[in-house]
Amino acid sequence: YLQWRTGRSIGQQIGHQMAREQISDELHDWIKQNLIYINRKLTVVLEQLESTTNSIFLRSTLRNAKNEVDNTLFELGLIIDGKGPFTDSVSDSLKVYVDRFIQNSGIPIEFNTQGSTDNISVNAKIALYLVARAALDNIDRHSAANHINMQLLGDSHYVTLTISDNGTGFDVKDIK
C-alpha cells in the first residue's frame, strides 16, 4: 500500500510539473509576445509625449495598444480554457496573426496559402503557429525589413512554411 501511495504521489507531482511547464511555454510564446508589443506601443507614446503634441498619432497608438490588450486577454482566456489561439485551420490562425502583426508593426506581409493543411495534427498546427510568430517577431525587432513574404504549402504528406524578408540580415560567421 505504501509503495502504491508513494508511486501515485510521485506520478501526480510529475503530472503537475508537466502542466506547469506547458502553461509556462504557452505564456512565454503567446502572452509574453503580446505584452512586448503593448510595451513597444506605450514606449512610443511616452517618447512622443515628451517631444510633440501630435494628438492624432498618440490617440492612434494608444488605440492600437488597447486593442492588443484586448487580444492578449482573449488569448489568455483561450489558454486558460485549454484551446490556444486557434481556429479550425492553421492558415486561418496564421492569417489572423499576420493581420495583427501588420497592424502592430506596420510591415506589410504578402501571405499566400496553397494546398490543404486541414489534416495536420494539433501539435503540428501549434508548431507552425509558434514558428511563424517567433520569426515575424524577430523580423520586427531585428531586421529593419519593410516587406515580408510568407507562404504556407500543404499536400497529403507535407506542410511547408516559408518566411522571408528584405531586412539587413546577418553574417553567420559573426554568430557566437
C-alpha positions as CSV (number, residue, x, y, z in Angstrom):
1,Y,0.0,0.0,0.0
2,L,2.8,2.4,0.9
3,Q,4.6,1.8,-2.4
4,W,1.3,2.4,-4.3
5,R,0.6,5.6,-2.4
6,T,4.2,6.8,-3.0
7,G,4.1,5.9,-6.7
8,R,0.7,7.7,-7.0
9,S,2.1,10.8,-5.3
10,I,5.2,10.9,-7.5
11,G,3.0,10.5,-10.6
12,Q,0.8,13.4,-9.5
13,Q,3.9,15.5,-8.9
14,I,5.2,14.7,-12.3
15,G,1.8,15.5,-13.9
16,H,1.6,18.8,-12.1
17,Q,5.2,19.7,-13.2
18,M,4.4,18.9,-16.8
19,A,1.3,21.0,-16.6
20,R,3.2,23.9,-15.2
21,E,5.8,23.6,-17.9
22,Q,3.1,23.6,-20.6
23,I,1.4,26.7,-19.1
24,S,4.8,28.4,-18.8
25,D,5.6,27.7,-22.5
26,E,2.2,29.0,-23.6
27,L,2.5,32.1,-21.5
28,H,6.0,32.7,-23.0
29,D,5.1,32.0,-26.6
30,W,1.8,33.9,-26.7
31,I,1.1,36.2,-23.8
32,K,4.7,37.5,-23.4
33,Q,4.9,38.3,-27.1
34,N,1.7,40.3,-26.9
35,L,2.9,42.2,-23.9
36,I,6.1,43.1,-25.7
37,Y,4.0,44.7,-28.5
38,I,2.0,46.6,-26.0
39,N,5.1,47.8,-24.2
40,R,6.6,49.0,-27.6
41,K,3.4,50.9,-28.4
42,L,3.3,52.6,-24.9
43,T,7.0,53.4,-25.2
44,V,6.4,55.2,-28.5
45,V,3.5,57.2,-26.9
46,L,5.7,58.2,-24.0
47,E,8.5,59.3,-26.3
48,Q,6.1,61.3,-28.4
49,L,4.5,62.9,-25.4
50,E,8.0,64.3,-24.5
51,S,8.7,65.6,-27.9
52,T,5.5,66.6,-29.6
53,T,1.8,67.4,-29.2
54,N,0.6,65.3,-32.2
55,S,-2.6,64.1,-30.5
56,I,-3.8,62.2,-33.6
57,F,-0.7,60.0,-33.6
58,L,-0.9,59.5,-29.9
59,R,-4.6,58.5,-29.9
60,S,-3.9,56.0,-32.7
61,T,-1.0,54.4,-30.9
62,L,-2.9,54.2,-27.7
63,R,-5.9,52.7,-29.5
64,N,-3.6,50.0,-31.0
65,A,-2.1,49.3,-27.6
66,K,-5.6,48.9,-26.1
67,N,-6.6,46.6,-29.0
68,E,-3.5,44.5,-28.2
69,V,-4.5,44.3,-24.5
70,D,-7.9,43.1,-25.6
71,N,-6.3,40.5,-27.9
72,T,-4.0,39.4,-25.1
73,L,-6.9,39.0,-22.7
74,F,-8.8,36.9,-25.3
75,E,-5.7,34.7,-25.9
76,L,-5.2,34.3,-22.2
77,G,-8.8,33.1,-21.9
78,L,-8.2,30.6,-24.6
79,I,-5.1,29.3,-22.9
80,I,-6.9,29.0,-19.6
81,D,-9.7,27.1,-21.3
82,G,-7.0,24.8,-22.9
83,K,-7.8,25.9,-26.5
84,G,-4.9,28.1,-27.6
85,P,-5.3,30.9,-30.2
86,F,-6.5,28.6,-33.0
87,T,-9.4,28.5,-35.4
88,D,-10.2,25.3,-37.3
89,S,-7.4,25.7,-39.8
90,V,-3.8,26.7,-39.3
91,S,-3.9,29.0,-42.4
92,D,-6.9,30.9,-40.8
93,S,-5.0,31.2,-37.5
94,L,-1.9,32.4,-39.2
95,K,-3.9,34.9,-41.2
96,V,-5.4,36.4,-38.0
97,Y,-1.9,36.7,-36.5
98,V,-0.5,38.2,-39.8
99,D,-3.3,40.9,-39.8
100,R,-2.5,41.7,-36.1
101,F,1.2,41.8,-36.9
102,I,0.8,44.2,-39.8
103,Q,-1.4,46.5,-37.7
104,N,1.2,46.5,-34.8
105,S,4.4,46.6,-36.8
106,G,3.4,48.5,-40.0
107,I,5.4,46.0,-42.0
108,P,3.4,44.6,-44.9
109,I,3.2,40.8,-45.4
110,E,2.4,39.0,-48.5
111,F,0.7,35.8,-47.2
112,N,-0.1,33.0,-49.6
113,T,-1.5,29.6,-49.0
114,Q,-1.6,26.7,-51.4
115,G,-3.0,23.2,-50.9
116,S,-4.5,21.9,-47.8
117,T,-3.3,21.9,-44.2
118,D,-6.6,20.7,-42.7
119,N,-5.4,17.2,-41.9
120,I,-2.4,18.0,-39.8
121,S,-2.3,17.3,-36.0
122,V,-3.0,19.9,-33.4
123,N,0.7,19.7,-32.3
124,A,1.8,20.5,-35.9
125,K,-0.7,23.5,-36.0
126,I,0.8,24.8,-32.8
127,A,4.4,24.3,-34.0
128,L,3.7,26.1,-37.3
129,Y,1.9,29.0,-35.5
130,L,4.7,29.4,-32.9
131,V,7.5,29.2,-35.5
132,A,5.7,31.8,-37.7
133,R,5.1,34.1,-34.7
134,A,8.7,33.9,-33.5
135,A,10.0,34.5,-37.0
136,L,7.8,37.6,-37.5
137,D,8.6,39.0,-34.1
138,N,12.3,38.6,-34.7
139,I,12.0,40.3,-38.1
140,D,10.2,43.2,-36.5
141,R,12.7,43.5,-33.7
142,H,16.0,42.9,-35.5
143,S,15.9,43.0,-39.4
144,A,14.8,46.6,-40.3
145,A,12.7,44.9,-43.0
146,N,10.0,46.8,-44.8
147,H,8.4,43.8,-46.5
148,I,7.8,40.2,-45.6
149,N,6.8,37.2,-47.7
150,M,5.1,34.2,-46.0
151,Q,3.9,31.1,-47.8
152,L,2.1,28.0,-46.4
153,L,2.0,25.0,-48.7
154,G,0.3,21.7,-47.9
155,D,-0.4,18.4,-49.5
156,S,-1.3,14.9,-48.3
157,H,2.2,14.3,-46.9
158,Y,3.9,17.6,-46.1
159,V,3.4,21.1,-44.9
160,T,5.9,23.8,-45.6
161,L,6.0,27.3,-44.1
162,T,8.4,29.7,-45.7
163,I,9.1,33.2,-44.3
164,S,11.4,35.7,-45.9
165,D,12.1,39.4,-45.6
166,N,14.1,42.1,-47.2
167,G,15.9,43.1,-43.9
168,T,19.5,43.6,-43.2
169,G,20.3,40.0,-42.3
170,F,23.5,38.9,-40.6
171,D,26.7,37.2,-41.3
172,V,26.6,33.6,-39.9
173,K,30.3,33.8,-39.0
174,D,29.5,36.6,-36.5
175,I,27.1,34.4,-34.5
176,K,28.6,33.0,-31.3
